[in-house]
Each structure stands twice: as structure tokens, then as C-alpha cells.
Amino acid sequence: MKRRVKKWLPYLLLTPALLYYIVFWLRPVITALVESVTNVDGTLTFANYISVFSEPVFKTAFFNSAGFAIISVILQFVLALMLALLLNKKFKGVKILLFIALIPMAVPQMAVAVLWKTGFASFGWVNNLLLNFHIISKPLKWLTVEGVEALGFLVLIDTWTVLPSVMIILLAGLQNLNKEFEEAASIFGASRWQVIKDITIPILRPTIVTAIILRMIAAIQIWAIAVMIFGYGRVPFLVERIAYYTAEVSEIETSFKSALAYSVIVTVIVLIAAVLYLRINSRKENE
């Protein structure tokens, strides 16, 4: 009897989480998938996907989402790792520096958009600061940028916002790292870069995988900051199109179906990206 209880106890403990997953994730996903392949009359059709793929803005939204995810994840990982390595050292003022680094983490996403939109206005605090330091001679029109410049603008704002969350994950991994490995490598003549490249990063690989996957999923879902700063359609993203169909043109009969089609497309892209990254990472571990 005790052996049976011991065998089934882990599954019983996981049951609440499994039920939550089924009710609040799996069921909505299946419902969205079914609804996306039916028309307003309930007839099976792929017209919703054909309509989405044929939109002129879809291609731009796809490449914007992919470009934003790749650039922001790489930039934020490099900066977060450098900051985590710095904060992992014991020096005077490290706690104050950690406190300052974590401030953006406490600012809600909507507040971030308002902060930077007002800051980058023609007479916002950014232009005033640059004018006071005589870096520029007249106010710059930051919010008029388009295309690649607007995408880079959003990458920088997003980096300021999420850098602390990536940094804190890496810092937690670094603090659990056995210092004896680094000390032994230093004694045998390894440079600081060699220690980081050959010891620190390989040991931190599970932590790095977690941080990058979480950040990649969040990066693909960027939309709120872009909409609040530039409005709908100025810098289109895949998730931004979902918000557009559900908030801006919800009165159109096919809008809800188009939003669901976009939702399924985003879900598939996120799953493919995560699986590819995990496979590439596991292949490197086996080499």
C-alpha cells in the first residue's frame, strides 16, 4: 500500500497544476485553433488564414517581430551577462548599484511607454537634457522615425525595461557557481575572458537557456509599447495586429476570426523558435 502511495504521490501533487494548465491554457488554445478555421457561420474554412497572409502588413509585421526578437534577445543577454558579472563581485556600493539596476523592473509596461513617449517628445526631458549639456542645438523629433530606426528605438526602450529581469536570472546562477573552478583556472594562467568563456558560461548553460527562452517568448509578443508610442500600424508586429483587430476594428464581422488566426500563428512561431533553440543547445552539449 505504501509503495502504491509513493508511486502515485508525485502525480497527485502535480494534478492541480495540470488542471490549471488544461483549463486556462490548453482549452483556450484549442478553442482559438478551432474558431480560426471556421467562418462566422461555423463552416470549416481557411479563409481567415488566407486573408491574414494576403495582408500587405503581414510581411512587415512578421519581419519586425523576428528582427525585434533576435536583436533584443542578443543585446539584452550580452548586457545582462556583463552586468551580472559585475554585480557578482564583492565591492563597495554593489548593493546600491543592484538597487539602481532593478528600478526599471518595478515600472509597469504602460508607464514605461508614457515615460519614454513624453521624454522623447519635441520638448520632453530627453531633448531638454541634451540641450542643457549642449549636445544638440535644437530639439530632435524622435517620434517621427520610421522603419528600421523606429524598430531600433523600440529595442532600446525594451532593453531598458527588461534588462533587470534577464540580469537577475543570470545573477542567481552566478551566485550558485562554485568559485573554486574560477580560482583554479586563474592559478593555471587562464585569462578573465577564458574563465568566462570556458568555465562560467558552460556551467551557466541551463540558466542561460531559461533566460533566453523566456526573453524570446516575451520579445515576440511585443506590442503595447509600440502601440502607445507610435500607434497602430506605424511599426506593426504580429501581436500588435491581434490587438488591432480586437480593439480598433472589432465592429467588423471578420475581425475576431482574423485576431484568432494571428494568435495561432504567433503561438506556432513561439513553439518552433523554442524547440529549435532547445535542439541547437542540446546538440552543442553533446558535441
Protein Blocks (a to p, Z undefined) as FASTA:
>chain_A
ZZmmmmmmmmmmmmmmmmmmmmmmmmmmmmmmmmmmccfkopacfklmmmmmmpmklmmm
mmmmmmmmmmmmmmmmmmmmmmmmmmmpccehklmmmmmmmmmmmpcfklmmmmmmmmmm
mklmklmmmmmnomafbdcdfklgghjlmmmmmmmmmmmmmmmmmmmmmmmmmmmpcfkl
mmmmmmnopafklmmmmmmmmmmmmmmmmmmmmmmmmmmmgoklmmmmnoghklgcfklm
mmmmmmmmmmpmklmmmmmmmmmmmmmmmmmmmmmmmmmmmmmmmZZ
